[in-house]
Amino acid sequence: MFTTVGILEYGGLSKRAITIDYTKCGTADSTNFPVLVSFTNASLKTKANGGKVENSNGYDIQFFSDIGLTSKLSWEVEKYDATTGEIRAWVKIPTISYTANTVFYIAYGDSSISTFQGGIKGSAWDSNFKIVYHCNETTGTTIADSTNNANDGVKSSSTTPASTTGYIGNGQAYASSGQIDIGTPILLNDGTIQAWINSNSYAGALCAGANFGEGYWGYNIASNGYYVNWGGFYVGFNAPSLGIWNLVTMTRVGSTYYVYINGNTPQVAVGGSGSALVRQFGNLYSGGGYGYLNASVDEIRISNIARSASWIKTNYNNQSSPNTFYTVGAEL
């Protein structure tokens, strides 16, 4: 077990320690890691609602690496509820240790703050992230990219994906037809493609090129397999069960392909080479004939490097159960 440093309060400013359990952090340190911080606490309500937060948008909620609050971190706030004190943020931690607990701090209660303090758009994500879609949109056709690449997606086709309950916040539900087109296609050699998926049937594709030769990932068929064509290499992997959420991650390193289900030991295949030009999510390729994804999807991400097995396991542990990945200290 591990202990958690509590919260100190001085000069009207409050702070809490957030302690990451190193036993949930894989087999190697993770650098510039976007930690999902998600919890509800009465102190995070605004003062008008009986809490201690000053700004109605929660802008005075800040994250620091040190107890003295001198080293500010970078973060993105996905959700803040002033009436309940719910916060859902992605905080970039410089190094998460796998051998000792990592501690950082959430602070609030600064009446002088009136603007967002977490950095410019994309600050929570390292430069290897090419797309991060939270899939939270409930109206319109745009799916916002949270990186600084501004590579927003657009819902298209006759039946566009619809907003639904996701794994983390809202998600997007695909059925029978419809896809999300990427504003600027992404050319991948080595790389990582990841999403939370709740499949209704084995049909369609999570991620696709514009035609058969450019590559696709996540083609589910009756044999319960994920089929991959990345630069002309066609290979099948076992897929997870239907009707439940699974974090599915595929990486490629050279000619070796890895598919991880919920951060577990990957399935591995070797062969092929070349690039995959990722153009869309939800349709195998625009030429038709291979079907559309029939699933709910959340937290779609593409990186231009192959994330390590340790990173992927840590990522799953954090997102699947934030309240066991870290402990939020009591207010003192």
DRENLUM-196485 format. One line per 10 residues: number of its first residue (from 0); for each residue x, y, z of C-alpha. Coordinates in steps of 0.5 Angstrom, whole numbers, plus 500, padded with zeros to 3 digits. Each point is the difference from the previous one (the first is absolute). Layout:
<rs>
NUM) X,Y,Z | ...
</rs>
This chain:
<rs>
0) 500,500,500 | 502,507,499 | 499,507,504 | 497,506,497 | 502,507,503 | 494,504,501 | 498,507,498 | 503,507,503 | 497,506,500 | 503,507,501
10) 498,507,497 | 493,498,498 | 503,495,495 | 499,492,501 | 504,494,497 | 499,493,500 | 505,495,499 | 499,495,495 | 504,493,501 | 501,495,494
20) 500,493,502 | 507,498,497 | 497,493,500 | 496,502,494 | 505,503,496 | 503,494,496 | 507,498,499 | 504,506,498 | 499,508,502 | 495,504,495
30) 502,507,498 | 495,505,498 | 494,496,502 | 493,503,500 | 497,497,506 | 492,500,500 | 498,504,507 | 493,499,501 | 496,501,506 | 495,504,504
40) 501,503,506 | 496,506,504 | 506,504,501 | 500,501,492 | 494,503,500 | 500,507,499 | 499,505,506 | 493,501,497 | 498,493,501 | 503,499,507
50) 507,498,497 | 507,504,500 | 501,501,493 | 500,507,498 | 499,500,492 | 493,498,497 | 504,496,495 | 505,497,505 | 506,504,497 | 503,500,507
60) 500,493,500 | 508,498,499 | 505,495,500 | 507,500,502 | 506,495,501 | 502,503,507 | 497,501,507 | 502,507,499 | 496,501,494 | 506,503,496
70) 500,496,494 | 494,500,496 | 498,494,496 | 496,500,493 | 493,497,500 | 494,500,496 | 493,500,504 | 495,496,496 | 494,501,505 | 499,505,506
80) 494,500,504 | 499,506,505 | 494,497,503 | 502,493,502 | 508,501,500 | 501,495,495 | 507,501,496 | 502,496,494 | 507,502,498 | 506,498,496
90) 507,502,504 | 507,499,496 | 504,497,506 | 508,500,498 | 502,494,503 | 495,494,503 | 505,495,504 | 498,493,500 | 505,499,506 | 497,505,504
100) 494,504,501 | 499,507,496 | 497,506,504 | 497,506,496 | 495,505,503 | 493,503,498 | 499,507,503 | 494,505,500 | 498,506,503 | 503,506,497
110) 496,506,499 | 505,503,495 | 499,495,495 | 495,501,494 | 503,496,494 | 502,493,499 | 507,499,503 | 502,493,497 | 503,502,494 | 499,501,492
120) 495,495,497 | 504,493,499 | 505,501,506 | 497,494,504 | 502,496,494 | 508,498,498 | 502,502,493 | 499,493,497 | 492,500,501 | 498,502,493
130) 492,499,502 | 496,500,507 | 493,499,499 | 496,500,507 | 494,499,495 | 496,505,505 | 496,504,495 | 492,499,501 | 498,505,494 | 503,501,493
140) 505,496,496 | 506,503,502 | 505,495,505 | 505,504,503 | 507,499,500 | 503,501,507 | 507,500,498 | 504,507,497 | 499,497,493 | 493,502,499
150) 498,494,496 | 493,500,501 | 495,494,498 | 494,501,496 | 494,495,500 | 498,498,494 | 496,495,495 | 492,499,500 | 500,498,508 | 505,504,504
160) 502,497,506 | 496,502,506 | 502,503,507 | 499,495,505 | 503,498,507 | 507,498,499 | 505,497,505 | 503,507,502 | 494,505,500 | 497,500,493
170) 501,496,494 | 498,498,493 | 496,495,498 | 501,497,493 | 494,496,496 | 499,497,493 | 503,506,497 | 504,506,502 | 507,502,501 | 505,506,503
180) 504,503,495 | 507,502,502 | 501,507,498 | 508,499,498 | 501,492,498 | 506,498,505 | 505,496,497 | 503,494,504 | 506,496,500 | 501,498,507
190) 495,502,505 | 494,499,504 | 492,500,499 | 496,500,507 | 493,500,502 | 495,498,504 | 495,495,497 | 493,497,501 | 498,496,494 | 493,498,499
200) 502,495,494 | 507,498,496 | 499,505,494 | 504,506,498 | 506,503,502 | 503,505,505 | 505,503,496 | 501,500,492 | 503,503,494 | 497,502,494
210) 501,494,496 | 501,493,501 | 508,501,499 | 501,505,505 | 498,496,506 | 495,499,506 | 500,498,507 | 494,497,504 | 496,496,494 | 496,496,504
220) 497,493,497 | 496,494,502 | 506,497,502 | 501,505,506 | 506,502,497 | 503,507,500 | 503,501,493 | 506,504,498 | 502,503,493 | 506,505,502
230) 504,501,493 | 498,494,497 | 501,495,506 | 493,496,501 | 500,496,507 | 494,498,505 | 500,501,507 | 495,497,505 | 495,506,502 | 497,501,507
240) 493,498,502 | 494,504,497 | 495,504,505 | 506,503,504 | 505,506,500 | 507,498,499 | 506,504,499 | 503,498,493 | 507,502,498 | 504,498,494
250) 507,502,499 | 505,498,495 | 508,500,500 | 503,499,494 | 497,493,497 | 497,498,507 | 493,502,502 | 497,499,507 | 493,500,502 | 498,502,507
260) 493,499,503 | 500,503,507 | 507,501,501 | 501,493,500 | 506,496,497 | 500,501,493 | 498,496,494 | 506,500,495 | 501,499,492 | 506,501,496
270) 500,502,493 | 499,506,494 | 503,507,500 | 497,506,497 | 496,506,503 | 493,501,502 | 496,506,498 | 495,501,505 | 494,504,497 | 493,498,504
280) 497,496,506 | 495,496,499 | 500,497,493 | 505,495,497 | 501,504,494 | 496,505,496 | 500,496,494 | 494,496,504 | 499,493,500 | 503,498,507
290) 495,503,505 | 500,505,505 | 502,500,508 | 494,498,504 | 502,502,507 | 501,506,505 | 506,503,500 | 504,504,505 | 507,504,501 | 503,499,493
300) 507,501,499 | 506,499,495 | 507,501,502 | 506,500,495 | 504,496,504 | 499,493,503 | 498,500,507 | 503,495,505 | 497,495,503 | 501,503,507
310) 497,507,497 | 494,496,498 | 499,496,506 | 500,506,504 | 496,504,496 | 494,495,501 | 501,499,507 | 499,508,501 | 494,500,495 | 497,494,502
320) 500,502,507 | 502,507,502 | 498,499,508 | 505,494,501 | 506,503,495 | 501,506,505 | 497,502,507 | 498,507,501 | 502,503,507 | 495,502,505
330) 499,508,501 | 504,502,506
</rs>
